[in-house]
Amino acid sequence: MGNSFLTVFKWLFLIVIAIVFSLFYCHEMNLVTLDLGRHLQNGVSFWDFGHIIKTNFYSYTQPQLNVVNHHWGFGVLVYLVYWVGEYSAITVLAAFCAAMSMMIFLRVVWNRSSFILAVSSGVGILPILIQRTDFRPEHLSVLFLSIF
């Protein structure tokens, strides 16, 4: 009985850390500094016209220049989420990705070493992670990295 209670308490503590972390993502988006408009337009290009932008579409001086669009998948996903629930849905997706990434990484540390190390590393890394809370393609990369 005591051991199962302690395990439940540990899980709840990790969930609280992940939720606190994800709450930092719940803020108004600064569209001036965020590349979200570009990603949304990339999604429009995919969903409405059926193609991925392969030129320097956003350039004033060299729009015909061929480029590698390495963020096209993020644009496709973000536009789909935007279509469902606009900016609020994008914020919820960002918070969800942040919480899940944190939970998975903390669980891996807990499995491979100890609960104390998982909690201390999770709390210790929070000030660094909350410096960049606008939803960007690398946040999905972190989530996929934590899963695999």
C-alpha positions as YAML, in Angstrom:
chain: A
units: angstrom
residues:
- id: 1
  name: MET
  ca: [0.00, 0.00, 0.00]
- id: 2
  name: GLY
  ca: [2.73, 2.46, 0.95]
- id: 3
  name: ASN
  ca: [4.83, 1.72, -2.13]
- id: 4
  name: SER
  ca: [1.92, 2.27, -4.54]
- id: 5
  name: PHE
  ca: [1.01, 5.54, -2.80]
- id: 6
  name: LEU
  ca: [4.59, 6.73, -3.18]
- id: 7
  name: THR
  ca: [4.58, 5.82, -6.88]
- id: 8
  name: VAL
  ca: [1.31, 7.71, -7.42]
- id: 9
  name: PHE
  ca: [2.74, 10.70, -5.55]
- id: 10
  name: LYS
  ca: [5.86, 10.66, -7.71]
- id: 11
  name: TRP
  ca: [3.79, 10.52, -10.90]
- id: 12
  name: LEU
  ca: [1.62, 13.39, -9.71]
- id: 13
  name: PHE
  ca: [4.70, 15.43, -8.88]
- id: 14
  name: LEU
  ca: [6.11, 14.91, -12.40]
- id: 15
  name: ILE
  ca: [2.75, 15.82, -13.91]
- id: 16
  name: VAL
  ca: [2.66, 19.03, -11.85]
- id: 17
  name: ILE
  ca: [6.14, 19.98, -13.10]
- id: 18
  name: ALA
  ca: [5.05, 19.34, -16.70]
- id: 19
  name: ILE
  ca: [1.85, 21.36, -16.25]
- id: 20
  name: VAL
  ca: [3.70, 24.27, -14.67]
- id: 21
  name: PHE
  ca: [6.14, 24.19, -17.56]
- id: 22
  name: SER
  ca: [3.34, 24.14, -20.13]
- id: 23
  name: LEU
  ca: [1.60, 27.12, -18.49]
- id: 24
  name: PHE
  ca: [4.48, 29.33, -19.63]
- id: 25
  name: TYR
  ca: [3.33, 28.61, -23.20]
- id: 26
  name: CYS
  ca: [-0.14, 30.01, -22.50]
- id: 27
  name: HIS
  ca: [0.40, 33.64, -23.41]
- id: 28
  name: GLU
  ca: [-0.48, 36.03, -26.18]
- id: 29
  name: MET
  ca: [1.61, 35.45, -29.27]
- id: 30
  name: ASN
  ca: [3.98, 38.19, -30.38]
- id: 31
  name: LEU
  ca: [3.31, 38.03, -34.09]
- id: 32
  name: VAL
  ca: [6.00, 40.62, -34.85]
- id: 33
  name: THR
  ca: [8.88, 38.41, -33.73]
- id: 34
  name: LEU
  ca: [7.25, 35.06, -34.44]
- id: 35
  name: ASP
  ca: [7.58, 33.44, -37.87]
- id: 36
  name: LEU
  ca: [4.09, 32.05, -37.51]
- id: 37
  name: GLY
  ca: [2.73, 34.05, -40.45]
- id: 38
  name: ARG
  ca: [5.27, 32.43, -42.75]
- id: 39
  name: HIS
  ca: [4.46, 28.97, -41.42]
- id: 40
  name: LEU
  ca: [0.72, 29.59, -41.81]
- id: 41
  name: GLN
  ca: [1.24, 30.74, -45.40]
- id: 42
  name: ASN
  ca: [3.30, 27.61, -46.08]
- id: 43
  name: GLY
  ca: [0.33, 25.60, -44.79]
- id: 44
  name: VAL
  ca: [-2.08, 27.54, -47.01]
- id: 45
  name: SER
  ca: [0.13, 26.78, -49.99]
- id: 46
  name: PHE
  ca: [0.02, 23.07, -49.16]
- id: 47
  name: TRP
  ca: [-3.66, 22.69, -48.20]
- id: 48
  name: ASP
  ca: [-5.21, 25.08, -50.72]
- id: 49
  name: PHE
  ca: [-2.91, 24.70, -53.73]
- id: 50
  name: GLY
  ca: [-1.37, 21.27, -53.15]
- id: 51
  name: HIS
  ca: [2.28, 22.24, -53.31]
- id: 52
  name: ILE
  ca: [5.22, 23.04, -51.06]
- id: 53
  name: ILE
  ca: [6.91, 26.40, -51.57]
- id: 54
  name: LYS
  ca: [10.29, 25.71, -53.17]
- id: 55
  name: THR
  ca: [11.38, 29.24, -54.04]
- id: 56
  name: ASN
  ca: [12.37, 32.21, -51.93]
- id: 57
  name: PHE
  ca: [8.69, 33.20, -51.86]
- id: 58
  name: TYR
  ca: [9.00, 35.76, -49.04]
- id: 59
  name: SER
  ca: [11.97, 37.63, -50.50]
- id: 60
  name: TYR
  ca: [11.52, 41.02, -52.12]
- id: 61
  name: THR
  ca: [14.78, 40.98, -54.03]
- id: 62
  name: GLN
  ca: [15.11, 37.32, -55.13]
- id: 63
  name: PRO
  ca: [11.73, 35.57, -55.01]
- id: 64
  name: GLN
  ca: [12.66, 33.23, -57.89]
- id: 65
  name: LEU
  ca: [15.69, 31.77, -56.05]
- id: 66
  name: ASN
  ca: [15.27, 28.05, -55.26]
- id: 67
  name: VAL
  ca: [15.49, 27.20, -51.55]
- id: 68
  name: VAL
  ca: [15.07, 24.14, -49.35]
- id: 69
  name: ASN
  ca: [11.92, 24.57, -47.29]
- id: 70
  name: HIS
  ca: [12.85, 22.48, -44.27]
- id: 71
  name: HIS
  ca: [9.91, 23.71, -42.15]
- id: 72
  name: TRP
  ca: [7.12, 22.84, -44.57]
- id: 73
  name: GLY
  ca: [5.70, 20.07, -42.35]
- id: 74
  name: PHE
  ca: [5.34, 22.46, -39.43]
- id: 75
  name: GLY
  ca: [3.45, 24.87, -41.67]
- id: 76
  name: VAL
  ca: [1.09, 22.11, -42.75]
- id: 77
  name: LEU
  ca: [0.36, 21.13, -39.13]
- id: 78
  name: VAL
  ca: [0.06, 24.67, -37.79]
- id: 79
  name: TYR
  ca: [-2.31, 25.75, -40.55]
- id: 80
  name: LEU
  ca: [-4.50, 22.72, -39.88]
- id: 81
  name: VAL
  ca: [-4.58, 23.57, -36.16]
- id: 82
  name: TYR
  ca: [-5.23, 27.24, -36.99]
- id: 83
  name: TRP
  ca: [-8.10, 26.23, -39.27]
- id: 84
  name: VAL
  ca: [-9.66, 24.26, -36.39]
- id: 85
  name: GLY
  ca: [-9.30, 26.82, -33.61]
- id: 86
  name: GLU
  ca: [-7.23, 29.81, -34.72]
- id: 87
  name: TYR
  ca: [-4.46, 31.12, -32.44]
- id: 88
  name: SER
  ca: [-5.98, 29.64, -29.29]
- id: 89
  name: ALA
  ca: [-5.66, 26.13, -30.70]
- id: 90
  name: ILE
  ca: [-2.02, 26.80, -31.63]
- id: 91
  name: THR
  ca: [-1.37, 27.90, -28.04]
- id: 92
  name: VAL
  ca: [-3.01, 24.73, -26.70]
- id: 93
  name: LEU
  ca: [-0.90, 22.61, -29.07]
- id: 94
  name: ALA
  ca: [2.25, 24.40, -27.92]
- id: 95
  name: ALA
  ca: [1.40, 23.84, -24.26]
- id: 96
  name: PHE
  ca: [0.56, 20.19, -24.94]
- id: 97
  name: CYS
  ca: [3.85, 19.58, -26.78]
- id: 98
  name: ALA
  ca: [5.77, 21.25, -23.97]
- id: 99
  name: ALA
  ca: [4.04, 19.23, -21.24]
- id: 100
  name: MET
  ca: [4.41, 15.92, -23.06]
- id: 101
  name: SER
  ca: [8.07, 16.53, -23.88]
- id: 102
  name: MET
  ca: [8.82, 17.39, -20.26]
- id: 103
  name: MET
  ca: [6.88, 14.38, -18.94]
- id: 104
  name: ILE
  ca: [8.62, 11.94, -21.25]
- id: 105
  name: PHE
  ca: [12.10, 13.29, -20.54]
- id: 106
  name: LEU
  ca: [11.47, 13.30, -16.77]
- id: 107
  name: ARG
  ca: [10.19, 9.73, -16.95]
- id: 108
  name: VAL
  ca: [13.29, 8.62, -18.86]
- id: 109
  name: VAL
  ca: [15.55, 10.21, -16.23]
- id: 110
  name: TRP
  ca: [13.48, 8.60, -13.48]
- id: 111
  name: ASN
  ca: [13.75, 5.16, -15.13]
- id: 112
  name: ARG
  ca: [17.47, 5.39, -15.80]
- id: 113
  name: SER
  ca: [18.57, 6.94, -12.52]
- id: 114
  name: SER
  ca: [16.29, 8.19, -9.76]
- id: 115
  name: PHE
  ca: [13.19, 10.21, -9.04]
- id: 116
  name: ILE
  ca: [15.21, 12.83, -7.15]
- id: 117
  name: LEU
  ca: [17.45, 13.40, -10.17]
- id: 118
  name: ALA
  ca: [14.41, 13.67, -12.45]
- id: 119
  name: VAL
  ca: [12.77, 16.28, -10.22]
- id: 120
  name: SER
  ca: [15.94, 18.28, -9.66]
- id: 121
  name: SER
  ca: [16.85, 18.30, -13.35]
- id: 122
  name: GLY
  ca: [13.28, 19.17, -14.33]
- id: 123
  name: VAL
  ca: [13.06, 22.06, -11.90]
- id: 124
  name: GLY
  ca: [16.62, 23.14, -12.67]
- id: 125
  name: ILE
  ca: [16.10, 23.32, -16.42]
- id: 126
  name: LEU
  ca: [12.81, 25.26, -16.22]
- id: 127
  name: PRO
  ca: [14.40, 28.75, -16.14]
- id: 128
  name: ILE
  ca: [16.29, 27.95, -19.34]
- id: 129
  name: LEU
  ca: [13.35, 26.35, -21.18]
- id: 130
  name: ILE
  ca: [10.85, 29.11, -20.43]
- id: 131
  name: GLN
  ca: [12.99, 31.69, -22.21]
- id: 132
  name: ARG
  ca: [11.62, 30.59, -25.60]
- id: 133
  name: THR
  ca: [7.94, 29.81, -25.28]
- id: 134
  name: ASP
  ca: [6.66, 30.86, -28.70]
- id: 135
  name: PHE
  ca: [5.61, 27.80, -30.68]
- id: 136
  name: ARG
  ca: [8.28, 27.00, -33.24]
- id: 137
  name: PRO
  ca: [9.22, 23.96, -35.37]
- id: 138
  name: GLU
  ca: [11.94, 22.93, -32.95]
- id: 139
  name: HIS
  ca: [9.32, 22.33, -30.25]
- id: 140
  name: LEU
  ca: [7.91, 19.48, -32.32]
- id: 141
  name: SER
  ca: [11.46, 18.22, -32.80]
- id: 142
  name: VAL
  ca: [11.92, 18.10, -29.02]
- id: 143
  name: LEU
  ca: [8.65, 16.19, -28.65]
- id: 144
  name: PHE
  ca: [9.67, 13.64, -31.30]
- id: 145
  name: LEU
  ca: [13.13, 13.38, -29.77]
- id: 146
  name: SER
  ca: [11.61, 12.62, -26.39]
- id: 147
  name: ILE
  ca: [9.37, 9.94, -27.88]
- id: 148
  name: PHE
  ca: [12.14, 8.16, -29.74]
...
